[in-house]
Amino acid sequence: MTRLLVAEWWRRRQVATGEDLPFLSPQPSAFFTSFRFFSPQVLFFPEGTCSNKKALLKFKPGAFIAGVPVQPVLIRYPNSLDTTSWAWRGPGVLKVLWLTASQPCSIVDVEFLPVYHPSPEESKDPTLYANNVQRVMAQALGIPATECEFVGSLPVIVVGRLKVALEPQLWELGKVLRKAGLSPGYVDIEAEPGRSRMIGQEEFARQLQLSDPQTVAGAFGYFQQDTQGLVDFRDVALALAALDGGRSLEELTRLAFELFAEEQAEGPNRLLYKDGFSTILHLLLGSPRPAATALHAELCQAGSSQGLSLCQFQNFSLHDPLYGKLFSTYLRPPHTSRGTSQIPNASSPGSPTALANGTVQAPKQKGD
């Protein structure tokens, strides 16, 4: 629509000289000189999503697997009013399009950086290659490079060797239940340790004493369902216990272990295997299950078994310098008017602060 109204301006600029160039090059393009039907270049958007342009999200490694040179292209919108930000939360795509089309003029700067030739190490490691190109582009844009990325529709950030949600669904579930007038501490539920019991939506509503169909459907949708639309009652029990706030972290992690640990074929002790471990971290921290499974394998390498004992699990969740702080932060979320949460050790000093709305806030400079 803006192009029909002649309200969109494109400016092509040479990096080395800063000279404005015509948008269409007078020289024949490689499309016609090298290939008749196929272009020799492929365009990738390595972030794989949209953001508020405050920081550059972590690049996906797919575009860098081939290990061939790439040409970074920067896109800026130097307008006095930002109408093009389409992030995880905020205006929807239709509103963004309408606001942009309503402006008398929208300027888009497209800057072509020099071709980046990977080193031998980068050619063999697509993640290293992607990270280095991300830093080059972030420096050229004058914004931070962040570890924040999207896994499906879930915004996550890397903490140590674990990916955690910027805002776990557990917090959203708490908001839904509080809005319905339900206090998790007053729900009397019991789950059998080590054994799953699948329940449907009707039983879920009865256990939580919910009557509004919309609230029931919304709360039920926060839990992983099997092919028959049932959820594991242990998931519900652990989520409500975490939202209660009346248990200490030691009691809560012990309950999590008791719910999901399994009996051994030999020996009296119970162990927490990868499925139970990934379920706990997914429920409490919003971690994608593959990342939690990989971390479980690393934790088990120190021992001779394929599972974690209660002592090992609590050492990880309570006493580890990095992950212990992560659990204490997520299981005791700060209740602030702005609804933000800072991820512990998720970024280095001077790097952006991850916000609970899926965006990234750049650090304030002196005098701001």
N, C-alpha and C positions, 0 to 999 in steps of 0.2 A: 504494500500500500504506500509506504514511504517513497519507494522508487517511482511509483506512478505519479506521486505528488512532487517529484523532483526535490525531495527533502533529504536525500541521503548523499553524503559526499565521501568519496574514497580518495585517499592520498597515498601514492606509492613513493617511497623514499629510499635512496641508496645509503647504506649504513656508513660506508667509508667517507663519503663526501658530504652527506647530509642534504644532497641535492634532490629536489622533487623531480620525479620521473613521470612520463606519461603512463597511464594505466596499462595501455596496450603497447608492447614493445614493437618498434619498427622492424626488428630482425625476425626472420622466420623462426618459429618455435621448434623445439626438438620434436614436438608431436608430429609435425609434418616432415621434418628432415630425417628422423630415425625410424618412425613407425607410421604406418598409414592408418591403422585402426586402434592401436593401443598406445596409451600414454606411457612414457618411460618412468614416470614418477607416481607414487601413491601417496595420498594425503591421509595422515593420521591425526587424531586428537588424543594425545597420550594420557590426558587426565581422565578421559572416559566419562566425564560428567560436566556439569556447570557449577560455578561458584560465584561468590560476591566480589571476586577480583582483588581481595585484600591479600591473598597469598596464592602461591602456585601449588596445587595439590600434587601428591605423589604420582609419578608417571607409571603407567602400566608397562611391563617389560615386553609386551607382544610386538610392538613396532621395532624393537631393537634386537630381536632374536637373530635376525639375519646377519647382524654384525657389519652392515654396510654403512657408508657415510649417509648422514641425514642433513637436511637444511632446516634449521629452526625458523619458524615464522611467528612473529608476535602480532597480536591483534589488540589494539587499544581503542577505547571509546572516550576521548578527551572532551566530554560534554559537561556543561555546568550542572546538569541534572541527570543522575544515573537512572535510566529507564530500562537498561538491558540486563541487569542482574537477575538471574533465575537460579536460585539456590534450593537447597533441600527444604528449607522452610521460608516462607515469604510469599510474594505475589505469584500467582499461577502464570502459565504461559500465555493465556489469553489476555490477562491484565497487562503483562509485560509487552505484548504486541500492541495492545491498544495505547498504552502510555507512550511507547516509542513512535507510533504512527501519529500521535497527537502533537509531537514536537515540530516546530517549524523547520528545524535542521538537526540532523544527527550525523556526527562526524565519526568515521571509522579510520584509524591509522593501521596500515598493514606494513610491518617492517620485516624484511628478509635479512636474517643474520648470515654470516659466512658459513659455508658448509662445514659441518663438524665431522672430522675423520677420526674414527675410534682407534684407540691404542690396541695392541695385541691382547692386553688384559680385558679391555672393554668388549672386544669382539667375542671373547669366550664367555663373558659374564653379562647377559642382557640387563640384569638388575643394576650392576655397577654402571653400565653404559647409560641406562635411563636416568639414574640419579645424577650423573655428571652433566648430562644435557639439561636436566631440570634446573640445576644450579646455575648453569650458564644463562639460561633464559630468565630465571628469576632475577639474576644480577642485572641483566639488560633492562628488565621491567622495573627494577627498583623496589621489588617486593620480596618478602621472605619465601623460601622454599620450605614446605612443611611435609611431614610424614602422613598427614591426613589423606585418606582415600576412601572410595566406596567399594564395598563388597556386596554386590547385588544392589539393593536399595538401602543398605545399612551403611551410614558413615562411620568409619572406624579410624583409629590411630594406633600406631605401633608403640608398644611399651615393652622394652626388653625384647623377648622373643614371642610376645603375645600381641594379638590384635584385640582391641577392646572398643566397644561402641562409645561414641561421644556422649550419647544419652541412652542408657540401657532401657529396653522396653519395660523393665521392672518398675522404673520410675513412672512411666506412662500408665502402667497398670495401677499404681498407687493413686495417681490423679483420678482415674476413672472410678475407683472404689470410693475414694473420699468424696467425690462429687455425688455418688449415689448414697452418701451418708453411712457407709460401712467402715467400721474400724476393724482391721485385720486381727487385732488382739482379742476381739470378742467372738471370733469364729472358732468354734470347737470342732477341730478336724483331727483325725488320726490316720496316719498312713503306715502301712506295714513295712518295716525296714527291709531293704534288699529285695523287695518284690513289687513289681508293677501291678497297678490295678487301673484298668482303663475305664474312663467314665465319659458319658455323653453330655451334651449341653444341658439337658434337663436335670441330671444328677448334679452337675456343676452348679446350677442355679439353686438347687435345694441345699447343698452343702454351704454355699456362701450366703444363703438367705436373701437372694436377689429376686425381685419380682418384675422389674421393668425389662421387657424383651430386648430393647435396644442396648441397655447396659449389659445384659447377660451376653449378648452376641459380641459386644465390643471387648469385654473382659475375657471371654472364652477364646477369642481370636489371638490373644497374646501368647498362647501356648501351642507348641508343636502338635499337630494332629496326625494320626495315622491315616491309612487309606480309607478307613471306615468313619473318619471324622471324630475319633475319640482321642482324649488326652490322658497322659499318665497322671494319676492322682498325686504321686510323689512330687511332680513338678509344681502342682498347685500348693501343696503343703509347704514346700521350701520357699516359694515366692511369698506366701502369706506370712511365714515366719520372719523372712527378711524385711518385709514391710511393717511388721509389728513394731520393731524398734525396742522391744522390751528385753531382748536377749543380748548378751554380750557377744562379741565377735567369736570368742572361743566356743560358746554354746551354739552359735549359729553354724560354725564350720563343723562342729561335732555332729550336729543334726544332719547337715548335708552329707557327711560321710556315712552316717548310719542309714540314711535313706537309700543311698546308691551303691554302697559297698556290697560285695558279693562274698558268699561263703567259698572257701577253698575246698578242693577235693580232698586235700590232706592238710591237717593242722587245724587248730581251733581259731586262728585269726581270720579276720575278714579283710579283703583288699579292695581298693578302688581302681577299677580298670578304666580303659580309655573312654568307653561309652558313658559311664557314670561321671567321670571327670569332665568330659566335654559338655555334658548336660548341665552340671553345676556351674561351670564357667559361662555357659551360654545364658543361663537363667540370671545369674548374679551380676555378671560383667558385660553381658551382651556380646561375648566373643564368638566369632564364627567357629563352628565345630571343627573344621579342618585345622585351623591354627591351634586350637586347644588340644587336639589329638597329637599334633606334632610336638607340642610342649610336654605332654604326658610321656611320650616316648623318650624325650631327653631326660626327664626326671627319673624315669625308671632305669636308665643306663647305669646310675650309681649303685643300684642293687641287683640282685640276681633274679628277681621276679618281674612279672609283667604288670604288676599292680602296686599301688601305694598303700602303705599302712596309715592308720590314723595319725601317728606321730609324724610321718613324712608329709602327709597332706597339710597338717597344721603348721609344720615348719615352713612349708611353701606359702600358705595363705596368711599366716600371722607374723612370722619372724623374718621372712626374706626381706632384705632392704628395699627392694623395688616392688615386688608383688604384694608384700604385706601392706605397704602404704596404699597400693591400688585397692585392695579389698576394703581397707578402713575408709577410703574415700567414697567408694561406690556404695558400700552398705550403710554409710552414714551420710547421705547426700546433703549438701548445704541447702538450706531453704532461704534463698535470697530473692529479693524482688525482681532481679533481672534474670533469674533462672539460669545462671551460668555455672559451669563446673570446670575447674582447672584439673587437667590430667597430670598426676604426679610424674615428673621426670620424662614426660612425653616429648619434650623439646629442650634444647640447650638454652643457656642464658642468652637473652636478647632475641630469641626466636618467638614466633607468634603464640598466643594463648588460644587453645582450642575451646570453643564455646559449645554449649549444649544444643544450640540450634543448627549445628552442622557447619557453621561458618568459622572463620579464623580471624581473630583480632590481632592486629599488629601491635607490638609493644609501644607504649607512649614514650616519646622523647622528652627531654627536659624542656620545660617551657610550654608544653602542650596544655 
